């Protein structure tokens, strides 16, 4: 394959990022400040000298942490929380127009922006921002790149969708010129970023409650590629055809990586999987430049690490920095996270909620499974639209588990359409050869697993909702 991307002749349409006053201390209020992304943005705002307040419906450890940072936290959402001294209100797509704080801010004509727009404003403060995009693998790859940058002494500010144990949080605020962040494709949020450097891990059908089809998703990623600075770079997975297609829109140099094609500029040679981890030789333009050890399993994580390595080298990191940073990476919260054991049986939690993610996660579980062991997967479908759109794909990939326990669908932001349920999905799975069992109650799931598993087996929860609560009833 030829890895040459011609420079396109068109320019990206300016989406008009929100601008606020550049002098004085702004007061920024976050509606739903306890969310993983919102809490991180609130900390970054404090670091940039803003006065920050926020509200959430329930207390949490994250909110207690924010209070320690000097952030004013309201324990409920009320119009009384919106005062005239607020310069900007930030909300998420999950916040309805009827929310009392959002409605009051609009009534007072206080500027309001969606989370993705505000993230773009944060990123604009940094000379070298790197945005990690893709329908899967963003959190792991962002964490890997952050680990390499920390080992290299770059000391970046970091914004991740999950907890990165090395920094004990999902965010790190620094005074450096570097900022590493996830770039979410939902509602084209990543088009607010305009990063110095970008990564495209993969492009697949996803978020079909917003996008109508893969073609629309492809168009969004092409716009993201075009939004990267001409002086910067774009790193792209050569193994994903749609990612390669998106790369054609880039106006900056494009670097490809692959786990399949040895002619790619960055390639993983001699990949070896073992229970302790995965090793491979990192090759740059066909030349070995270092040996890599990963503590996280699966060929998908080898691919993620190649993306992080290529981006890190473009930022000036050495091959030794790459090896050290990846060796120091032990995973991210809810990404193949080992939570403990039950009578010697490993209990793992994973955020996988798309068929491709589930396939990769179950393959990684099989790589570390003891001979003769069985995989017990607890699958919580995430959103009705995803359950409907990918029913046949879920059916195919869940056959890779030995036993599948299906919970009720986690609705997230959606209303029940009455056309699909955890029970109906289970019947479809059973009719098509999936060893599935429907158990909606988490305590009953825990009891069932305790009665079934034997030494050598593995328990894994799959889903982006609250399915990890099952683990609390298994592992003390």
FIVEX-242006 format. One record per residue (C-alpha): residue in three letters; x, y, z. Coordinates in nm, 3 decimals, padded with zeros to 5 digits. Layout:
BEGIN
+------+---------+---------+---------+
| vopa |      xx |      yy |      zz |
+------+---------+---------+---------+
|  ALA |       X |       Y |       Z |
...
+------+---------+---------+---------+
***
This chain:
BEGIN
+------+---------+---------+---------+
| vopa |      xx |      yy |      zz |
+------+---------+---------+---------+
|  UNK |  00.000 |  00.000 |  00.000 |
|  UNK |  00.117 |  00.352 | -00.079 |
|  UNK |  00.106 |  00.582 |  00.223 |
|  UNK |  00.081 |  00.917 |  00.045 |
|  UNK | -00.202 |  01.163 |  00.107 |
|  UNK | -00.243 |  01.449 | -00.146 |
|  UNK | -00.334 |  01.790 | -00.001 |
|  UNK | -00.700 |  01.873 | -00.082 |
|  UNK | -00.793 |  02.199 | -00.247 |
|  UNK | -01.095 |  02.288 | -00.029 |
|  UNK | -01.091 |  02.448 |  00.315 |
|  UNK | -01.288 |  02.357 |  00.627 |
|  UNK | -01.591 |  02.573 |  00.700 |
|  UNK | -01.535 |  02.771 |  01.020 |
|  UNK | -01.791 |  02.655 |  01.276 |
|  UNK | -01.741 |  02.967 |  01.490 |
|  UNK | -01.601 |  02.864 |  01.829 |
|  UNK | -01.745 |  03.056 |  02.124 |
|  UNK | -01.535 |  03.350 |  02.240 |
|  UNK | -01.545 |  03.514 |  02.582 |
|  UNK | -01.364 |  03.803 |  02.746 |
|  UNK | -00.989 |  03.756 |  02.765 |
|  UNK | -00.934 |  03.980 |  03.069 |
|  UNK | -01.071 |  03.958 |  03.422 |
|  UNK | -01.176 |  03.653 |  03.619 |
|  UNK | -01.466 |  03.477 |  03.455 |
|  UNK | -01.734 |  03.298 |  03.654 |
|  UNK | -01.826 |  02.976 |  03.475 |
|  UNK | -02.113 |  02.753 |  03.590 |
|  UNK | -02.135 |  02.384 |  03.491 |
|  UNK | -02.474 |  02.208 |  03.485 |
|  UNK | -02.406 |  01.844 |  03.571 |
|  UNK | -02.055 |  01.914 |  03.699 |
|  UNK | -02.015 |  01.563 |  03.840 |
|  UNK | -01.988 |  01.399 |  03.497 |
|  UNK | -01.649 |  01.260 |  03.395 |
|  UNK | -01.587 |  01.515 |  03.121 |
|  UNK | -01.756 |  01.812 |  03.292 |
|  UNK | -01.564 |  01.765 |  03.617 |
|  UNK | -01.239 |  01.763 |  03.422 |
|  UNK | -01.329 |  02.077 |  03.231 |
|  UNK | -01.417 |  02.247 |  03.560 |
|  UNK | -01.070 |  02.170 |  03.697 |
|  UNK | -00.906 |  02.302 |  03.381 |
|  UNK | -01.113 |  02.620 |  03.408 |
|  UNK | -00.986 |  02.672 |  03.763 |
|  UNK | -00.630 |  02.625 |  03.639 |
|  UNK | -00.690 |  02.894 |  03.377 |
|  UNK | -00.790 |  03.140 |  03.650 |
|  UNK | -01.168 |  03.119 |  03.634 |
|  UNK | -01.410 |  03.116 |  03.926 |
|  UNK | -01.612 |  02.797 |  03.891 |
|  UNK | -01.945 |  02.680 |  04.027 |
|  UNK | -02.162 |  02.386 |  03.934 |
|  UNK | -02.452 |  02.164 |  04.025 |
|  UNK | -02.545 |  01.799 |  04.020 |
|  UNK | -02.834 |  01.585 |  04.136 |
|  UNK | -02.639 |  01.348 |  04.363 |
|  UNK | -02.327 |  01.381 |  04.573 |
|  UNK | -02.018 |  01.180 |  04.484 |
|  UNK | -01.648 |  01.143 |  04.553 |
|  UNK | -01.583 |  01.347 |  04.239 |
|  UNK | -01.788 |  01.636 |  04.375 |
|  UNK | -01.603 |  01.622 |  04.706 |
|  UNK | -01.278 |  01.643 |  04.510 |
|  UNK | -01.404 |  01.949 |  04.322 |
|  UNK | -01.497 |  02.120 |  04.648 |
|  UNK | -01.138 |  02.072 |  04.765 |
|  UNK | -01.031 |  02.262 |  04.451 |
|  UNK | -01.234 |  02.562 |  04.568 |
|  UNK | -01.528 |  02.500 |  04.336 |
|  UNK | -01.873 |  02.599 |  04.463 |
|  UNK | -02.100 |  02.294 |  04.436 |
|  UNK | -02.479 |  02.310 |  04.457 |
|  UNK | -02.638 |  01.979 |  04.571 |
|  UNK | -02.941 |  02.022 |  04.344 |
|  UNK | -03.031 |  02.194 |  04.019 |
|  UNK | -03.237 |  02.507 |  04.072 |
|  UNK | -03.292 |  02.839 |  03.901 |
|  UNK | -03.167 |  02.999 |  04.224 |
|  UNK | -02.817 |  02.873 |  04.138 |
|  UNK | -02.799 |  03.107 |  03.839 |
|  UNK | -02.685 |  03.454 |  03.942 |
|  UNK | -02.604 |  03.770 |  03.749 |
|  UNK | -02.230 |  03.741 |  03.817 |
|  UNK | -02.208 |  03.428 |  03.599 |
|  UNK | -02.035 |  03.495 |  03.266 |
|  UNK | -02.092 |  03.157 |  03.102 |
|  UNK | -02.298 |  02.841 |  03.158 |
|  UNK | -02.174 |  02.508 |  03.026 |
|  UNK | -02.413 |  02.215 |  02.978 |
|  UNK | -02.411 |  01.872 |  02.813 |
|  UNK | -02.636 |  01.722 |  02.548 |
|  UNK | -02.802 |  01.519 |  02.824 |
|  UNK | -02.942 |  01.839 |  02.980 |
|  UNK | -03.295 |  01.911 |  02.847 |
|  UNK | -03.419 |  02.258 |  02.758 |
|  UNK | -03.655 |  02.231 |  03.056 |
|  UNK | -03.367 |  02.216 |  03.304 |
|  UNK | -03.430 |  02.503 |  03.550 |
|  UNK | -03.071 |  02.630 |  03.543 |
|  UNK | -03.044 |  02.624 |  03.165 |
|  UNK | -03.382 |  02.796 |  03.131 |
|  UNK | -03.290 |  03.063 |  03.388 |
|  UNK | -02.953 |  03.133 |  03.221 |
|  UNK | -03.130 |  03.186 |  02.891 |
|  UNK | -03.392 |  03.407 |  03.054 |
|  UNK | -03.113 |  03.624 |  03.199 |
|  UNK | -02.939 |  03.621 |  02.857 |
|  UNK | -02.626 |  03.466 |  03.007 |
|  UNK | -02.422 |  03.295 |  02.733 |
|  UNK | -02.469 |  02.917 |  02.734 |
|  UNK | -02.252 |  02.667 |  02.545 |
|  UNK | -02.248 |  02.291 |  02.508 |
|  UNK | -01.962 |  02.095 |  02.665 |
|  UNK | -01.789 |  02.027 |  02.333 |
|  UNK | -01.777 |  02.397 |  02.244 |
|  UNK | -01.621 |  02.477 |  02.580 |
|  UNK | -01.364 |  02.200 |  02.538 |
|  UNK | -01.266 |  02.365 |  02.211 |
|  UNK | -01.216 |  02.691 |  02.391 |
|  UNK | -00.995 |  02.520 |  02.654 |
|  UNK | -00.787 |  02.353 |  02.381 |
|  UNK | -00.734 |  02.687 |  02.205 |
|  UNK | -00.526 |  02.806 |  02.501 |
|  UNK | -00.252 |  02.553 |  02.418 |
|  UNK |  00.004 |  02.579 |  02.140 |
|  UNK |  00.025 |  02.202 |  02.093 |
|  UNK | -00.312 |  02.035 |  02.144 |
|  UNK | -00.357 |  01.673 |  02.039 |
|  UNK | -00.708 |  01.532 |  01.989 |
|  UNK | -00.765 |  01.155 |  01.988 |
|  UNK | -01.065 |  01.060 |  01.772 |
|  UNK | -01.225 |  00.731 |  01.670 |
|  UNK | -01.539 |  00.535 |  01.733 |
|  UNK | -01.346 |  00.303 |  01.968 |
|  UNK | -01.030 |  00.318 |  02.179 |
|  UNK | -01.016 |  00.691 |  02.254 |
|  UNK | -00.978 |  00.668 |  02.631 |
|  UNK | -00.705 |  00.400 |  02.623 |
|  UNK | -00.509 |  00.575 |  02.348 |
|  UNK | -00.536 |  00.917 |  02.512 |
|  UNK | -00.406 |  00.763 |  02.835 |
|  UNK | -00.121 |  00.586 |  02.656 |
|  UNK | -00.012 |  00.906 |  02.481 |
|  UNK | -00.036 |  01.094 |  02.812 |
|  UNK |  00.181 |  00.833 |  02.983 |
|  UNK |  00.448 |  00.868 |  02.714 |
|  UNK |  00.437 |  01.249 |  02.735 |
|  UNK |  00.474 |  01.238 |  03.113 |
|  UNK |  00.777 |  01.007 |  03.084 |
|  UNK |  00.926 |  01.244 |  02.826 |
|  UNK |  00.893 |  01.538 |  03.065 |
|  UNK |  00.647 |  01.728 |  02.845 |
|  UNK |  00.409 |  01.764 |  03.142 |
|  UNK |  00.091 |  01.810 |  02.937 |
|  UNK | -00.253 |  01.912 |  03.051 |
|  UNK | -00.474 |  01.607 |  03.006 |
|  UNK | -00.849 |  01.549 |  02.958 |
|  UNK | -00.966 |  01.186 |  02.944 |
|  UNK | -01.307 |  01.018 |  02.947 |
|  UNK | -01.207 |  00.773 |  03.220 |
|  UNK | -00.988 |  00.768 |  03.528 |
|  UNK | -00.616 |  00.738 |  03.443 |
|  UNK | -00.461 |  00.576 |  03.752 |
|  UNK | -00.120 |  00.731 |  03.693 |
|  UNK | -00.262 |  01.078 |  03.765 |
|  UNK | -00.540 |  00.951 |  03.992 |
|  UNK | -00.804 |  01.136 |  03.791 |
|  UNK | -00.940 |  01.195 |  03.443 |
|  UNK | -00.773 |  01.536 |  03.419 |
|  UNK | -00.436 |  01.696 |  03.479 |
|  UNK | -00.388 |  02.073 |  03.460 |
|  UNK | -00.039 |  02.209 |  03.394 |
|  UNK |  00.127 |  02.526 |  03.269 |
|  UNK |  00.290 |  02.366 |  02.966 |
|  UNK |  00.211 |  02.432 |  02.599 |
|  UNK |  00.075 |  02.079 |  02.554 |
|  UNK | -00.281 |  01.952 |  02.586 |
|  UNK | -00.394 |  01.593 |  02.519 |
|  UNK | -00.766 |  01.522 |  02.499 |
|  UNK | -01.026 |  01.279 |  02.375 |
|  UNK | -01.224 |  01.403 |  02.077 |
|  UNK | -01.584 |  01.279 |  02.080 |
|  UNK | -01.761 |  01.234 |  01.748 |
|  UNK | -02.114 |  01.246 |  01.896 |
|  UNK | -02.304 |  01.543 |  01.747 |
|  UNK | -01.975 |  01.630 |  01.567 |
|  UNK | -01.837 |  01.766 |  01.894 |
|  UNK | -01.478 |  01.710 |  01.784 |
|  UNK | -01.516 |  01.978 |  01.517 |
|  UNK | -01.489 |  02.238 |  01.794 |
|  UNK | -01.125 |  02.148 |  01.863 |
|  UNK | -00.907 |  02.248 |  01.562 |
|  UNK | -00.606 |  02.068 |  01.714 |
|  UNK | -00.239 |  02.096 |  01.633 |
|  UNK | -00.226 |  01.717 |  01.606 |
|  UNK | -00.498 |  01.459 |  01.557 |
|  UNK | -00.538 |  01.084 |  01.574 |
|  UNK | -00.805 |  00.879 |  01.395 |
|  UNK | -00.816 |  00.527 |  01.537 |
|  UNK | -01.113 |  00.394 |  01.341 |
|  UNK | -01.437 |  00.502 |  01.177 |
|  UNK | -01.744 |  00.279 |  01.203 |
|  UNK | -02.120 |  00.307 |  01.230 |
|  UNK | -02.199 |  00.445 |  01.576 |
|  UNK | -02.430 |  00.698 |  01.743 |
|  UNK | -02.702 |  00.619 |  01.492 |
|  UNK | -02.946 |  00.818 |  01.704 |
|  UNK | -02.768 |  01.124 |  01.559 |
|  UNK | -02.600 |  01.010 |  01.237 |
|  UNK | -02.823 |  00.854 |  00.973 |
|  UNK | -02.559 |  00.621 |  00.830 |
|  UNK | -02.188 |  00.545 |  00.800 |
|  UNK | -02.154 |  00.798 |  00.518 |
|  UNK | -02.250 |  01.082 |  00.752 |
|  UNK | -02.003 |  00.959 |  01.013 |
|  UNK | -01.736 |  00.939 |  00.743 |
|  UNK | -01.806 |  01.300 |  00.646 |
|  UNK | -01.770 |  01.414 |  01.008 |
|  UNK | -01.433 |  01.243 |  01.044 |
|  UNK | -01.317 |  01.392 |  00.714 |
|  UNK | -01.399 |  01.737 |  00.856 |
|  UNK | -01.205 |  01.648 |  01.170 |
|  UNK | -00.903 |  01.550 |  00.959 |
|  UNK | -00.926 |  01.880 |  00.774 |
|  UNK | -00.946 |  02.073 |  01.103 |
|  UNK | -00.595 |  01.971 |  01.215 |
|  UNK | -00.338 |  02.249 |  01.184 |
|  UNK | -00.142 |  02.260 |  00.859 |
|  UNK |  00.172 |  02.297 |  01.071 |
|  UNK |  00.077 |  01.991 |  01.278 |
|  UNK |  00.007 |  01.628 |  01.199 |
|  UNK | -00.255 |  01.356 |  01.170 |
|  UNK | -00.195 |  00.994 |  01.277 |
|  UNK | -00.428 |  00.737 |  01.116 |
|  UNK | -00.485 |  00.362 |  01.138 |
|  UNK | -00.405 |  00.208 |  00.800 |
|  UNK | -00.602 | -00.106 |  00.892 |
|  UNK | -00.935 |  00.079 |  00.891 |
|  UNK | -01.056 |  00.168 |  00.539 |
|  UNK | -01.289 |  00.444 |  00.657 |
|  UNK | -01.013 |  00.603 |  00.863 |
|  UNK | -00.787 |  00.603 |  00.557 |
|  UNK | -01.065 |  00.766 |  00.356 |
|  UNK | -01.107 |  01.038 |  00.619 |
|  UNK | -00.733 |  01.105 |  00.610 |
|  UNK | -00.761 |  01.220 |  00.249 |
|  UNK | -00.918 |  01.544 |  00.374 |
|  UNK | -00.618 |  01.641 |  00.587 |
|  UNK | -00.421 |  01.955 |  00.504 |
|  UNK | -00.130 |  01.849 |  00.727 |
|  UNK |  00.123 |  01.563 |  00.702 |
|  UNK | -00.041 |  01.224 |  00.766 |
|  UNK |  00.136 |  00.934 |  00.939 |
|  UNK | -00.009 |  00.582 |  00.918 |
|  UNK |  00.034 |  00.286 |  01.153 |
|  UNK | -00.067 | -00.078 |  01.124 |
|  UNK | -00.068 | -00.413 |  01.301 |
|  UNK | -00.117 | -00.589 |  00.965 |
|  UNK |  00.096 | -00.414 |  00.701 |
|  UNK |  00.472 | -00.417 |  00.761 |
|  UNK |  00.519 | -00.143 |  00.500 |
|  UNK |  00.329 |  00.111 |  00.712 |
|  UNK |  00.545 |  00.388 |  00.862 |
|  UNK |  00.475 |  00.250 |  01.212 |
|  UNK |  00.427 | -00.123 |  01.254 |
|  UNK |  00.423 | -00.376 |  01.539 |
|  UNK |  00.644 | -00.674 |  01.456 |
|  UNK |  00.674 | -01.003 |  01.646 |
|  UNK |  00.363 | -00.950 |  01.859 |
|  UNK |  00.349 | -01.198 |  02.146 |
|  UNK |  00.058 | -01.234 |  02.390 |
|  UNK |  00.095 | -01.379 |  02.739 |
|  UNK | -00.094 | -01.363 |  03.066 |
|  UNK |  00.153 | -01.107 |  03.202 |
|  UNK |  00.115 | -00.877 |  02.900 |
|  UNK |  00.194 | -00.824 |  02.534 |
|  UNK |  00.532 | -00.756 |  02.375 |
|  UNK |  00.625 | -00.638 |  02.026 |
|  UNK |  00.898 | -00.465 |  01.831 |
|  UNK |  00.816 | -00.109 |  01.726 |
|  UNK |  00.925 | -00.045 |  01.368 |
|  UNK |  00.955 |  00.297 |  01.202 |
|  UNK |  00.971 |  00.288 |  00.821 |
|  UNK |  01.076 | -00.076 |  00.836 |
|  UNK |  01.351 | -00.026 |  01.094 |
|  UNK |  01.317 | -00.162 |  01.451 |
|  UNK |  01.348 |  00.129 |  01.697 |
|  UNK |  01.254 | -00.033 |  02.026 |
|  UNK |  01.086 | -00.314 |  02.216 |
|  UNK |  00.748 | -00.245 |  02.374 |
|  UNK |  00.578 | -00.416 |  02.667 |
|  UNK |  00.207 | -00.361 |  02.732 |
|  UNK |  00.039 | -00.454 |  03.058 |
|  UNK | -00.301 | -00.445 |  02.885 |
|  UNK | -00.405 | -00.740 |  02.664 |
|  UNK | -00.540 | -00.761 |  02.312 |
|  UNK | -00.432 | -00.678 |  01.958 |
|  UNK | -00.660 | -00.372 |  01.975 |
|  UNK | -00.437 | -00.230 |  02.247 |
|  UNK | -00.130 | -00.300 |  02.034 |
|  UNK | -00.297 | -00.088 |  01.765 |
|  UNK | -00.385 |  00.183 |  02.019 |
|  UNK | -00.025 |  00.191 |  02.142 |
|  UNK |  00.105 |  00.234 |  01.787 |
|  UNK | -00.117 |  00.540 |  01.746 |
|  UNK |  00.014 |  00.682 |  02.073 |
|  UNK |  00.374 |  00.606 |  01.973 |
|  UNK |  00.344 |  00.772 |  01.631 |
|  UNK |  00.184 |  01.085 |  01.780 |
|  UNK |  00.439 |  01.103 |  02.062 |
|  UNK |  00.729 |  01.085 |  01.816 |
|  UNK |  00.569 |  01.364 |  01.611 |
|  UNK |  00.569 |  01.569 |  01.933 |
|  UNK |  00.943 |  01.512 |  01.975 |
|  UNK |  00.946 |  01.213 |  02.209 |
|  UNK |  01.213 |  00.947 |  02.163 |
|  UNK |  01.165 |  00.575 |  02.108 |
|  UNK |  01.289 |  00.523 |  02.464 |
|  UNK |  01.022 |  00.765 |  02.589 |
|  UNK |  00.764 |  00.559 |  02.402 |
|  UNK |  00.883 |  00.231 |  02.554 |
|  UNK |  00.904 |  00.378 |  02.905 |
|  UNK |  00.565 |  00.547 |  02.880 |
|  UNK |  00.387 |  00.236 |  02.756 |
|  UNK |  00.558 |  00.020 |  03.019 |
|  UNK |  00.427 |  00.264 |  03.283 |
|  UNK |  00.072 |  00.231 |  03.150 |
|  UNK | -00.141 | -00.016 |  03.345 |
|  UNK | -00.477 |  00.064 |  03.193 |
|  UNK | -00.761 |  00.308 |  03.246 |
|  UNK | -01.071 |  00.288 |  03.460 |
|  UNK | -01.338 |  00.059 |  03.313 |
|  UNK | -01.113 | -00.050 |  03.024 |
|  UNK | -01.041 | -00.420 |  03.087 |
|  UNK | -00.997 | -00.322 |  03.450 |
|  UNK | -00.935 | -00.610 |  03.688 |
|  UNK | -01.148 | -00.543 |  03.994 |
|  UNK | -01.047 | -00.847 |  04.197 |
|  UNK | -01.121 | -01.217 |  04.214 |
|  UNK | -01.392 | -01.452 |  04.338 |
|  UNK | -01.239 | -01.774 |  04.472 |
|  UNK | -00.948 | -01.723 |  04.234 |
|  UNK | -01.163 | -01.632 |  03.933 |
|  UNK | -01.062 | -01.296 |  03.779 |
|  UNK | -01.340 | -01.035 |  03.772 |
|  UNK | -01.297 | -00.770 |  03.502 |
|  UNK | -01.496 | -00.461 |  03.413 |
|  UNK | -01.499 | -00.319 |  03.061 |
|  UNK | -01.676 | -00.020 |  02.906 |
|  UNK | -01.733 | -00.200 |  02.575 |
|  UNK | -02.082 | -00.126 |  02.443 |
|  UNK | -02.039 | -00.144 |  02.064 |
|  UNK | -02.007 | -00.480 |  01.881 |
|  UNK | -01.652 | -00.403 |  01.764 |
|  UNK | -01.545 | -00.315 |  02.117 |
|  UNK | -01.708 | -00.627 |  02.262 |
|  UNK | -01.537 | -00.847 |  02.002 |
|  UNK | -01.197 | -00.697 |  02.088 |
|  UNK | -01.257 | -00.726 |  02.462 |
|  UNK | -01.369 | -01.089 |  02.446 |
|  UNK | -01.070 | -01.172 |  02.224 |
|  UNK | -00.840 | -01.013 |  02.483 |
|  UNK | -01.011 | -01.213 |  02.757 |
|  UNK | -00.958 | -01.532 |  02.557 |
|  UNK | -00.587 | -01.447 |  02.523 |
|  UNK | -00.538 | -01.456 |  02.901 |
|  UNK | -00.788 | -01.731 |  02.983 |
|  UNK | -00.653 | -02.039 |  03.155 |
|  UNK | -00.664 | -02.362 |  02.948 |
|  UNK | -01.010 | -02.512 |  02.977 |
|  UNK | -01.151 | -02.197 |  03.135 |
|  UNK | -01.480 | -02.035 |  03.040 |
|  UNK | -01.576 | -01.670 |  02.988 |
|  UNK | -01.887 | -01.553 |  03.175 |
|  UNK | -01.992 | -01.220 |  03.023 |
|  UNK | -02.252 | -00.988 |  03.176 |
|  UNK | -02.382 | -00.771 |  02.893 |
|  UNK | -02.581 | -00.454 |  02.957 |
|  UNK | -02.706 | -00.311 |  02.625 |
|  UNK | -02.650 |  00.066 |  02.614 |
|  UNK | -02.935 |  00.274 |  02.464 |
|  UNK | -03.235 |  00.146 |  02.270 |
|  UNK | -03.112 |  00.291 |  01.941 |
|  UNK | -02.781 |  00.105 |  01.964 |
|  UNK | -02.954 | -00.217 |  02.072 |
|  UNK | -03.184 | -00.201 |  01.768 |
|  UNK | -02.923 | -00.090 |  01.516 |
|  UNK | -02.665 | -00.353 |  01.610 |
|  UNK | -02.877 | -00.648 |  01.723 |
|  UNK | -02.735 | -00.885 |  01.460 |
|  UNK | -02.379 | -00.766 |  01.527 |
|  UNK | -02.422 | -00.821 |  01.902 |
|  UNK | -02.553 | -01.168 |  01.823 |
|  UNK | -02.241 | -01.249 |  01.626 |
|  UNK | -01.977 | -01.120 |  01.869 |
|  UNK | -02.137 | -01.249 |  02.190 |
|  UNK | -02.091 | -01.604 |  02.062 |
|  UNK | -01.726 | -01.558 |  02.163 |
|  UNK | -01.829 | -01.590 |  02.530 |
|  UNK | -01.917 | -01.923 |  02.689 |
|  UNK | -02.207 | -01.781 |  02.888 |
|  UNK | -02.378 | -01.445 |  02.836 |
|  UNK | -02.600 | -01.290 |  03.101 |
|  UNK | -02.812 | -01.009 |  02.958 |
|  UNK | -02.949 | -00.729 |  03.175 |
|  UNK | -03.218 | -00.476 |  03.091 |
|  UNK | -03.118 | -00.203 |  02.847 |
|  UNK | -02.949 |  00.102 |  03.000 |
|  UNK | -03.150 |  00.387 |  02.853 |
|  UNK | -02.901 |  00.672 |  02.915 |
|  UNK | -03.042 |  00.977 |  02.733 |
|  UNK | -03.319 |  00.788 |  02.548 |
|  UNK | -03.685 |  00.707 |  02.612 |
|  UNK | -03.811 |  00.349 |  02.585 |
|  UNK | -03.967 |  00.310 |  02.238 |
|  UNK | -04.135 | -00.014 |  02.345 |
|  UNK | -03.988 | -00.208 |  02.053 |
|  UNK | -03.686 | -00.376 |  02.212 |
|  UNK | -03.581 | -00.490 |  02.558 |
|  UNK | -03.320 | -00.698 |  02.732 |
|  UNK | -03.562 | -00.990 |  02.735 |
|  UNK | -03.639 | -00.968 |  02.362 |
|  UNK | -03.268 | -00.939 |  02.281 |
|  UNK | -03.199 | -01.249 |  02.489 |
|  UNK | -03.464 | -01.449 |  02.302 |
|  UNK | -03.304 | -01.343 |  01.973 |
|  UNK | -02.960 | -01.443 |  02.101 |
|  UNK | -03.084 | -01.785 |  02.214 |
|  UNK | -03.258 | -01.848 |  01.881 |
|  UNK | -02.930 | -01.776 |  01.702 |
|  UNK | -02.689 | -01.987 |  01.902 |
|  UNK | -02.575 | -01.748 |  02.177 |
|  UNK | -02.560 | -01.917 |  02.520 |
|  UNK | -02.759 | -01.631 |  02.676 |
|  UNK | -02.968 | -01.594 |  02.990 |
|  UNK | -03.180 | -01.290 |  03.085 |
|  UNK | -03.138 | -01.174 |  03.446 |
|  UNK | -03.238 | -00.810 |  03.507 |
|  UNK | -03.159 | -00.802 |  03.880 |
|  UNK | -02.791 | -00.738 |  03.964 |
|  UNK | -02.803 | -00.930 |  04.294 |
|  UNK | -02.945 | -01.234 |  04.113 |
|  UNK | -02.671 | -01.206 |  03.851 |
|  UNK | -02.407 | -01.213 |  04.123 |
|  UNK | -02.566 | -01.515 |  04.288 |
|  UNK | -02.586 | -01.698 |  03.955 |
|  UNK | -02.220 | -01.632 |  03.876 |
|  UNK | -02.108 | -01.742 |  04.221 |
|  UNK | -02.292 | -02.071 |  04.171 |
|  UNK | -02.145 | -02.137 |  03.825 |
|  UNK | -01.783 | -02.025 |  03.799 |
|  UNK | -01.493 | -02.256 |  03.865 |
|  UNK | -01.114 | -02.204 |  03.892 |
|  UNK | -00.975 | -02.111 |  03.550 |
|  UNK | -01.289 | -01.921 |  03.447 |
|  UNK | -01.319 | -01.545 |  03.397 |
|  UNK | -01.604 | -01.301 |  03.472 |
|  UNK | -01.634 | -00.981 |  03.270 |
|  UNK | -01.896 | -00.705 |  03.269 |
|  UNK | -01.962 | -00.531 |  02.937 |
|  UNK | -02.136 | -00.196 |  02.905 |
|  UNK | -02.114 |  00.182 |  02.943 |
|  UNK | -02.394 |  00.203 |  03.199 |
|  UNK | -02.395 |  00.081 |  03.559 |
|  UNK | -02.338 | -00.290 |  03.497 |
|  UNK | -02.016 | -00.264 |  03.698 |
|  UNK | -02.235 | -00.254 |  04.009 |
|  UNK | -02.268 | -00.632 |  03.967 |
|  UNK | -01.900 | -00.658 |  04.058 |
|  UNK | -01.962 | -00.492 |  04.395 |
|  UNK | -02.180 | -00.791 |  04.483 |
|  UNK | -01.914 | -01.043 |  04.380 |
|  UNK | -01.583 | -00.891 |  04.489 |
|  UNK | -01.558 | -00.765 |  04.845 |
+------+---------+---------+---------+
***
